[in-house]
């Protein structure tokens, strides 16, 4: 159960990080778009 919670938090953190970085990376164009 604890592993599921940690995995969920990691996924949420990754999505939040991607959402925060996406507008800047789209402007610069140095990162490829995420596959999902």
PAFIKOL-748468 format. One record per residue (C-alpha): residue number from 1; residue in three letters; x negated, y, z negated. Coordinates in pm, whole numbers. Layout:
// PAFIKOL-748468
+-----+---------+--------+--------+--------+
: num : residuo :     px :     py :     pz :
+-----+---------+--------+--------+--------+
: NUM :     Ala :      X :      Y :      Z :
...
+-----+---------+--------+--------+--------+
END
This chain:
// PAFIKOL-748468
+-----+---------+--------+--------+--------+
: num : residuo :     px :     py :     pz :
+-----+---------+--------+--------+--------+
:   1 :     Unk :      0 :      0 :      0 :
:   2 :     Unk :   -283 :    238 :    -85 :
:   3 :     Unk :   -454 :    166 :    248 :
:   4 :     Unk :   -134 :    257 :    435 :
:   5 :     Unk :   -115 :    589 :    250 :
:   6 :     Unk :   -479 :    670 :    330 :
:   7 :     Unk :   -424 :    578 :    695 :
:   8 :     Unk :   -115 :    800 :    711 :
:   9 :     Unk :   -302 :   1093 :    558 :
:  10 :     Unk :   -589 :   1043 :    804 :
:  11 :     Unk :   -348 :   1042 :   1100 :
:  12 :     Unk :   -172 :   1357 :    975 :
:  13 :     Unk :   -507 :   1530 :    918 :
:  14 :     Unk :   -621 :   1438 :   1268 :
:  15 :     Unk :   -299 :   1568 :   1423 :
:  16 :     Unk :   -325 :   1893 :   1224 :
:  17 :     Unk :   -688 :   1935 :   1326 :
:  18 :     Unk :   -605 :   1870 :   1690 :
:  19 :     Unk :   -317 :   2121 :   1676 :
:  20 :     Unk :   -547 :   2382 :   1520 :
:  21 :     Unk :   -826 :   2329 :   1777 :
:  22 :     Unk :   -606 :   2277 :   2086 :
:  23 :     Unk :   -538 :   2646 :   2182 :
:  24 :     Unk :   -908 :   2740 :   2159 :
:  25 :     Unk :  -1030 :   2429 :   2342 :
:  26 :     Unk :   -772 :   2490 :   2615 :
:  27 :     Unk :   -914 :   2841 :   2663 :
:  28 :     Unk :  -1277 :   2732 :   2662 :
:  29 :     Unk :  -1215 :   2406 :   2847 :
:  30 :     Unk :  -1505 :   2220 :   2682 :
:  31 :     Unk :  -1288 :   1941 :   2537 :
:  32 :     Unk :  -1086 :   1694 :   2745 :
:  33 :     Unk :   -712 :   1677 :   2663 :
:  34 :     Unk :   -619 :   1409 :   2406 :
:  35 :     Unk :   -501 :   1080 :   2552 :
:  36 :     Unk :   -189 :   1076 :   2329 :
+-----+---------+--------+--------+--------+
END
